[in-house]
Amino acid sequence: MTVALLAGGSGLIGRELIAAWAGPDPLHVLVRKPMPAPSRLVQVHVVSFRKLPPLPPAEEAYCCLGTTLAAAGSKEAFRSVDMDAVLLFARAAQAAGVRRFAVVSSLGADPRSSNFYSRVKGEMEAALATCKFDSLVLARPSLLIGDRESLGQEPRWGERMAVALARPLAPLIPARWRPITAARVARALLRAAADARPGVRIVESSELQRLGR
């Protein structure tokens, strides 16, 4: 029985991961606000990521937590989600018996980056590596494509423009930089975790494109 945990089930990638979950074992989804469970395999738990309760015993975990600087409102609020909440979930998952952990990071993640967003993502990756999971997957997608408005999120006009410009140029854009759908990232995350390679595995967006087909 491979019970799994998911943090961030209400976002673009989390929603697609739930849709792609084939079971037959349960997926425990941790969210801040109530959401409907789409099937009997999905069990929803409303929690505070600042103080997580003991989690159900599980073998693997997926972390799709994340926000933007604009949505967070400040660098401190951004870090509290993309760094602190991720690490709290990882430690709670480890206490629940999780051996395989997969997280959505970002293209360009680097703890030495001069870009604040990329630096926090890189620091998050480095901190997770110290948790000593048997298998740690760090997914680094490029620009995400998905229906944000159906989630009640504000339209991101910059993303829309970038996607519109990239579409006719797609064959010329290296796969690592090409926009990628949230559904493809979710499928790739599931497949990379199922592969369960020991140690830390960085999956760049080009490999996510291939794995998520």
N, C-alpha and C positions, 0 to 999 in steps of 0.2 A: 504494500500500500504506500503510495507516494503522495502524502498530504503536502499541500503547498500554501504559502502565505503570499499575499500581494498587498503592498502599500502603495496608495495612489491610484485606486481603481476608478476614480471618477474623472481622470484626465484623458487626454487623447490616446496615449499609448496604453494606459491601464484599461480603458474601456475596450480597446481592441484585443488586449490580452485575455480579458474575460470572455469575449466573444469567441476567441480561438481555443479556449480551454476545452479539451476533449475528454478529460477525466481518464479513467472511471472514478478517480479518487477526488475528494473535495478540495476546493480552493477557498481559503479563508481570506476575505477581502477587508482590509482595514481602511476606513474612511472617516473624515471629520464630520460629515453630514449624512443623514440617512439616504439610502438609494435602494431601488428595487433589486432583488436578486433575480437574474434572468433564468435560472434553472435550479434544480434541487442540488446540483453539484456545487453551487456557489453560496457560501455563507457570509453574510455581511456583518461586520462589527463596527459600530461607531465608537471611535476612540479619540483621545487627545494625544498627538504625537509628541507633546512636551513631557507627558508622563504616561507611558504605555503600561497597560496591565500585563500580567503574564499571558503569553500567547499560546494558542493550541500547539501541541507537539506536531512538528513537521520536519520533512527531510530537505525541502528546498524553499527558497524565498525569492520574490521578485520585487524590486523597488523602482517605482515609476514616479516618485515624488519629485516635484520641481515647480518653479514659478519663474517669473521674469522680474527684472528690476522695476519695470513700470508697474506691474501688478502688485509687487511687494511694497513699493513705496519708499524703500530705503535700502541701503547696502546691508544694514544689520538685519532687517526683516528677511531679505533675500537669503542671507547666510543661514538664518535660523531654519529655513525650509531645506535648501539645497545642500547644506552641510550637516547642521545639528540634527534635524529630524531623520535624515538618512542614517546617520551613525547610531542614533537611539534605536531605530528600527533594526539595524544590523545586530546590535548587541542583544536586543530582546529576541530576535530570531535565533541567534546563537544559543541563548539560554533555553530556547524551545527545542533545541536539538538539530537545527538546520546545519547541513554540511555543504550545500550548494547554494550560492547567493549570486543573483544577477541584478545589475543595476543599470539604469539609463543615465549616462553621463552626457558628454557633448563633444562634438568635433572640436579639436584644438585644446582639449583639457590639458592643463600644464600648471603645476604649482608655482612655477617661476614666471608665468605669463604676466605681462604688463596690463593685460585686459582683466578687469575684475571678475567678470563672469567666468572666463576660462580658468583663471587662477583658483577660484572657489571650487570649480569642478575638479581641477587637478588635486587640490588639497583633500577633497572628499575621496577621490580614488586612492590617494596615498594612505589616508586614515583607514579605509576599508581593508587595505592590504595587510594592515597590522592585526586584523581580526582573526587571521589564520583559518579561514574557511578551507575545507578540502578543495573546493573549486569556486573561484571567483570570476565572474564574467563582467567586464566593464564595456558596455555598449556605447559607442560614440557616433550617434547619428548626425547627419548634416541637417539642413533646414527641413523642418517637419511639415508635412502636408496633412491636413485633416479638417474635419468640420467642427471648428471651435464654437461657432454660434449655437449649435445644437446643445452644447455644454453650458451655455449661458456666458461664454467668454466674449470679451470685446473682439471685434474683427481686428486683425493685424494687417494694416494696409501695406506695410513694408514687405511682409511675407508674401502677400498676394501679388505685389508687383514683381518681386524676385522670382516667384514661381511662374508668372506669366512670361517674363523675359527668358527664363531658363528653358521653358517647354520647347520652343523651336530650336534651341541650341543644345538640347540634351545630348545628341550624339557627340558633340564636341567637348562637353564638360566631363572631366574625369569623374569616375563613379564615386570617388571619395567626397566630392564636393556637390554632387547632384542632389537636388531635393528628394526626400524619401517620405513615403506615406507612413503614417502611424501604424497602420495595419501590418505593413511589411516589417517594421521594427519589432512589433509584438511577436510576430511569427518567428523572426530570427532569434529573439531573446529566448523563446521557448525551446527552439532547436539547439541553441548554443548551450543552454543549461542542461538539456537532456544528454548532450555529448559528454558532460561532466569530466572535462579534462582537468587533471590535478594542477593546482597552482593558479596563478593569475593569468587570465586570457583577455587581452584587449581586442575588441572587435570593432574595427573602423567601419565607417559608413559604406565603403565599397563592399566589404564582406557582409554587412547587414543586407545590402541590396540583393546579394546572391543567396544568402541563407533564407531570406524572407519571401522568395518567389513562391 
